[in-house]
Structure formats: C-alpha cells, structure tokens
Amino acid sequence: MSGLDKVFTPIEIKGVKLPNRIVFPPTDTGFGTADGFVTIRELDYYTRISRGGLGLTIVGASAVTENGRGFPNVLNVYADRYIEGLSKLFAVIKKNGSVPAIQLSHAGRQAWMPSFEPVAPSPIPCTLKSEGQGLVMELVKPRELSLIEIEEIEDAFAASAVRAKKAGAELIEFHGCHGYLIHQFLSPLSNKRNDDYGGILENRARFIVNIIMKTRESVGNNFPLCCRISAEGRVEGDLTLEESRILAPMLVDAGVDVLHVSSGRFENIDYISPTKEIGECVNVPLAEAIKECVDVPIIAVGAIFDLKTAEKIIEEGKADMVAMGRAQIADPEIVNKSKGGDFDSIVTCIVCNECGLSLYMESGMRCVVNKNLPKISPETPRIRV
Ligand SMILES: Cc1cc2nc3c(=O)[nH]c(=O)nc-3n(C[C@H](O)[C@H](O)[C@H](O)COP(=O)(O)O)c2cc1C
C-alpha cells in the first residue's frame, strides 16, 4: 500500500466505519443558492471530492439560523425545507464510499448578511487581519445576545442536527473554531459577559457544552458527534493550549466522540488555512497535546499536503485521522493516486489561498490548479437539485 498502512487502516466511531483515516475538512464553497439550498454545482463538487477515496467527507459550515450564515450562498440547515437537497448531497458521498458528515455553524459577529444585524456574546466587533495579505478590516459591531436568544441558538444546533441526521449525515461536527460564535463564547477577547455564559472557562464553555448535550439528547446515544476547536486562538488574550487541554475533556464529558484540532481566528486569519509563511503541519503539536488529555479519536488539520506526511503523523501517535482540505481541492484524486503509488501525477496545491479568498465572490470557490472545479457563471446558474 505504498507505505501508507496507518492511513489505510479503517477506524470505527460509534459503529460508523471509516474505510481510511483521511478526512475532507469542512470547506464552504459558495455554490449553494442565495437562500442556502444545495445546487447541481454543490453536488458536482462533493461528487468529485468523495469519489477520490477518502474516509470522511464533512460538508462545509452550514447555518443553524438565518442570521448565522458565514459567507454568501452557503448551505442552510435551519428549516425542514433544506432536508431534501441535503439528502441528495449525503447520498452521493455515501454512494462513493465515503462517510457523509456536515459541520453545523453559527458565525455570530463574523456573519455575512447585509440585511441582518450580527449577534455575539458581547457587543465587540471583529477586526479581520491578514499579515500575509496586508489586510485589516473592521466588521460590523454585533448586538449582545440575550439569555433567551442564547438558549434558542443552542436549540437550533440540536434541531439542525436532527434534520441533518434525517437527511443521511452519519456524523455531525460543531464549528467551534476560527472565531465563529462558539469560539466567540469560549474566548475572553469576544466574551465579556457577567452572567453564567461569561468569566471563568466553565461559563465560557457553557454554550458549546449545552449544544452538545442538547444535540446528544436529540440524536440519541449511538450517533457520532465531533467538535472542531481552535486549540490556540493565535491572538494574544485568546484561548490558549493550556485552557484547551481543560476544555477538551469537558467536551468529551458532554458527549462528543471526536475532536478536530485547528487554530486561529479572523483576527489572525493566516492560521486558518495556513499560508506559506506560516508553514506546514502547524497544528500537529496542538493535536498531539489535546490527544494526551482525552480518550477519543483526534483529527489533525492545517497545511498537510501529502499522504506520506499523514502516515507519519498517525504512526507517531500525534493524531488518529488527518484532514486535508486544499490538497484535495487541488487534486480530489490524491487519496486514490497515493494508494496506488502514483505520486507523480498528483496535482499539488500551491498554497495561493485563492480558494478561501474567492468565497466572497459571486463565482464561489475557485482553485488556481484545479480547472475542473465546477464554476458558477451566467451560463451555468445556481440550479437547485
Ligand atoms: C475554501 C475554504 C473554505 C473553508 N470553509 C471552512 C468551513 O466551512 N468551516 C471550517 O471550520 N473551516 C473552513 N475552512 C478551513 C479548512 O477546513 C481547513 O481547516 C484549512 O483549510 C486548513 O486545512 P488545509 O491546509 O488542509 O487546507 C475552509 C478553508 C478553505 C480553503
């Protein structure tokens, strides 16, 4: 197996069998309709990804409330009318031999929604910063959530999980990283509340712990749940690895079966999809440190571009699974090709991050090296499936 025995050793999570340890991490595409339905483009994209031979395909951040959408044309899960399209998406992933999953998300103060007022734990705006791009952008000041609204969003996560399960998702991931609403609660930088949801870590974690417990109650004990965290905010005053090592067992006790370890937030966006300057495998030490304090499988992610590196990470016990985003966007066949030892024909990601930057454009996600990515154009509009 080309020296990739660990990568191609199946793993089972709550009875769900993953044929191998490679994960496609959640990537928003902007291929949905303006009102969040699955389109032919989205189906085409996940068809190409899931037939590439990977174990777990996590559909990108999908909104649990109307005002929680992170980018234009992302998918929604906040109403029953979205179940039909999502079921077609999960069916295609499953048919291709990968386990279908979805990331549930609320962007809070990072929401993209010209017609809504963003909400957050505290009325503190986010300053998006990229040193690499020389970019500094102040986002809209959010309104502070009331206690009733917080509980409603917790319920919305659980209700969306039930919808996703009904549609055929076999694992649910909570978007707890990158400065989205759950991370906004966790971080002292964006959470200045004086009630039960602010202050000490136990209070800042209440939102995610309640989301996990409410979801667990709604989907039953045998359904796999995962939480994605930024184990380091990579901004002074944000969540530290030390705190994340206390947080991780709290999340497991609340009911998650897998932890997905990322880092960064919009204030230091270069870490989210690590730029060339940031370097490769930057979150692997964080994954390893989290793995030491919990007894559930850990997914490592962040600038891991080939399966030999993934093999080494798993072999050295630093993580149990490896997510590769841009590498699979650049060449969705990377897993099959590597399995067959055909390393020479792999199209390599050049780390230009055009894929992430293009999310704000009408075209949706673009890739410089993968010209086969489905395109949105006036000739090929956003047709609902
Ligand atoms: C186009 C694009 C969309 C993304 N969308 C999401 C998302 O919806 N949710 C999320 O948690 N991370 C998102 N990310 C971050 C990726 O999941 C991943 O963590 C990051 O790209 C680092 O992995 P990589 O170096 O293998 O690409 C996105 C990244 C890209 C490039």
The ligand as an SDF file (V2000), in Angstrom:
LIG
                    3D

 31 33  0  0  0  0  0  0  0  0999 V2000
  -12.3090   27.4360    0.6140 C   0  0  0  0  0  0  0  0  0  0  0  0
  -12.2290   27.1330    2.0720 C   0  0  0  0  0  0  0  0  0  0  0  0
  -13.4030   27.0610    2.8210 C   0  0  0  0  0  0  0  0  0  0  0  0
  -13.3410   26.7400    4.1910 C   0  0  0  0  0  0  0  0  0  0  0  0
  -14.5060   26.6140    4.8980 N   0  0  0  0  0  0  0  0  0  0  0  0
  -14.4520   26.1980    6.1970 C   0  0  0  0  0  0  0  0  0  0  0  0
  -15.6540   25.9080    6.9110 C   0  0  0  0  0  0  0  0  0  0  0  0
  -16.7550   25.9640    6.3610 O   0  0  0  0  0  0  0  0  0  0  0  0
  -15.5300   25.5420    8.2180 N   0  0  0  0  0  0  0  0  0  0  0  0
  -14.3140   25.4130    8.8380 C   0  0  0  0  0  0  0  0  0  0  0  0
  -14.2610   25.0700   10.0260 O   0  0  0  0  0  0  0  0  0  0  0  0
  -13.1620   25.6430    8.1630 N   0  0  0  0  0  0  0  0  0  0  0  0
  -13.2140   26.0040    6.8660 C   0  0  0  0  0  0  0  0  0  0  0  0
  -12.0460   26.1520    6.1640 N   0  0  0  0  0  0  0  0  0  0  0  0
  -10.7730   25.7400    6.7840 C   0  0  0  0  0  0  0  0  0  0  0  0
  -10.4650   24.2890    6.3680 C   0  0  0  0  0  0  0  0  0  0  0  0
  -11.4280   23.3840    6.8500 O   0  0  0  0  0  0  0  0  0  0  0  0
   -9.0930   23.8220    6.8810 C   0  0  0  0  0  0  0  0  0  0  0  0
   -9.1080   23.8090    8.2830 O   0  0  0  0  0  0  0  0  0  0  0  0
   -7.9610   24.7100    6.4080 C   0  0  0  0  0  0  0  0  0  0  0  0
   -8.0500   24.9710    5.0180 O   0  0  0  0  0  0  0  0  0  0  0  0
   -6.6040   24.0760    6.7170 C   0  0  0  0  0  0  0  0  0  0  0  0
   -6.5070   22.8170    6.1060 O   0  0  0  0  0  0  0  0  0  0  0  0
   -5.6870   22.6010    4.7220 P   0  0  0  0  0  0  0  0  0  0  0  0
   -4.3550   23.2320    4.9170 O   0  0  0  0  0  0  0  0  0  0  0  0
   -5.6270   21.1170    4.5660 O   0  0  0  0  0  0  0  0  0  0  0  0
   -6.4760   23.2780    3.6420 O   0  0  0  0  0  0  0  0  0  0  0  0
  -12.0860   26.5000    4.8130 C   0  0  0  0  0  0  0  0  0  0  0  0
  -10.9100   26.5940    4.0490 C   0  0  0  0  0  0  0  0  0  0  0  0
  -10.9790   26.8840    2.7010 C   0  0  0  0  0  0  0  0  0  0  0  0
   -9.7180   26.9330    1.9100 C   0  0  0  0  0  0  0  0  0  0  0  0
  1  2  1  0
  2  3  1  0
  2 30  2  0
  3  4  2  0
  4  5  1  0
  4 28  1  0
  5  6  2  0
  6  7  1  0
  6 13  1  0
  7  8  2  0
  7  9  1  0
  9 10  1  0
 10 11  2  0
 10 12  1  0
 12 13  2  0
 13 14  1  0
 14 15  1  0
 14 28  1  0
 15 16  1  0
 16 17  1  0
 16 18  1  0
 18 19  1  0
 18 20  1  0
 20 21  1  0
 20 22  1  0
 22 23  1  0
 23 24  1  0
 24 25  2  0
 24 26  1  0
 24 27  1  0
 28 29  2  0
 29 30  1  0
 30 31  1  0
M  END
$$$$
